C-alpha cells in the first residue's frame, strides 16, 4: 500500500520523479527524499528505504584554506571528490555547485538519481536513453562552465568524465574510494596514463564531513625517485600534498604495468638538513642569525640582515659567485624580515671568569640545550649548555680569544637558542 501511494505520487506531483524502474526495483526522487523500493525477485523481501539529507552546507562551512579556495576559484577544473559512502562527498559537491553558480557560472549536474541539494538555477540532468554518453552530447550544446558528475562508477562514466574535461568543461566528479590514492587508481586503466593530469588536477578526500586531504597532480619527464640512471627518465605523474607541496607519490610505467610508488622523503630531509647546517655555518660569518631555506637540490634562499647583504654579494658579485661555486648551488640572498619571536630568543646570562675558563651562566632549565654565541653581531661559536646552566670556554682556546677580541664588555655578547 505504501509503495503504491509513492508510485501514484509520481503521476500527480510535479516534485516526484521516477528515476529508475526495473523488475523488482524502483527509485523515486520526491522533493529531497530518495526512495528505493525493492521486492522479489530482486530482493528476498519487500523493502522501502527512504534517505533524507540532514544538512546543507556551503563552501564557507568547510575548513578550506585560503590557498585551496583560490584554487577552486581560479584554476581547478578537474576536481575529484572522493571518500567512503556517507562521508559527505555529495554534500561538498553540492556546496561547490552552488559556489560556482553564485559566481555567475553556468552549472549543470549529471546524476542518477538526481538528489543533490543545489540552487534552483542549476539544472540537474539524468541519463538520456539509459546512458550518460547521450547526456554528454546534449550537454556540449548547452555549453556549461562546470558540470557536477555525481557518482562516477562505471567504466563508461570515467570515459564521459574525461571526454567532457578535455573539451574544456570544468568537471567536478564524485568517486567512492577509501583513500585519495584509490580515487586516482580508479582512473588508471580507464583512460590513458599520460592524460590523467589533464583530466584531474585536484583530488579532495572527504571523511566524516570534513576535507581531510587534498592532492595536486602534475606530469613531468624525469627519472623516478629512487632511480639513478639518466636513461631511465620517463613521463612521471607527481602527486603532491596541495597545502605544503610535498611530493608523496609518483605514477609511472614500470615494465608493462602502471604503478603508484610512495616517495620516502625521510632520507632527502636528512640530507637537506645537513646541507642547510653547512650553508648556515658559512653565512653566519656575515650574519649570526642568517636563515637558510632549501628550495630544491640546486637552489637555496638565504635571509640575512639588510646591512650584511653588500658584504655577502661582494664587489660585482665576486664573493657570492665564489660561495656558489664552492657549494655548487644557486643562492638567492634576500633581506630578513624582522620577527619578534626570533628576537626573544636572546637569552639573559651573567659573565664571570675562573682561573682557566670564561663562564657564561644561564637559567638552569636550559641545561643541555644548544646555543649560538655572538659578539658585536658576529658569530663566534655553537655550544651546549652544561648541566648546571653554565657555558665554559677555556681561556687558551681560539674561541675565547675571538670572543675577547670582539667584545669590549658583556653588552657586546649575545646568546641565542639554536634553531633546529
Secondary structure, 3 states (H helix, E strand, C coil): CHHHHHHHHHHHCCCEEEEEEECCEEEEEECCEEEEEECCCCCCCCEEEEEECCCCCCHHHCCCCHHHHHHHHHCCCEEEEEECCCCCHHHHHHHHHHHHHHCCCCEEEECCCCCCCCCCCCEEECCECCEHHHHHHHHHHHCCCEEEECCCCCHHHHHHHHHHHHCCCEEEEEEECCCHHHHHHHHECCECHHHHHHHCCEEEEEECCEEEEEEEEEEEEECCCCCCCHHHCEEEEEEEECCCCCEEEEEEEECCEEEEEECCCHHHHHHHHHHHHHHHHHHCCCCCCCEEEEEECCEEEEEECHHHHHHHHCHHHHHHHHHHHHHCCEEEEEECCCCHHHHCCEECCEEEECCCEEEEECCHHHCCCEEEEEECCEEEEEEECCCCCEEEEECCCHHHHHHHHHCCCHHHEEEEECCC
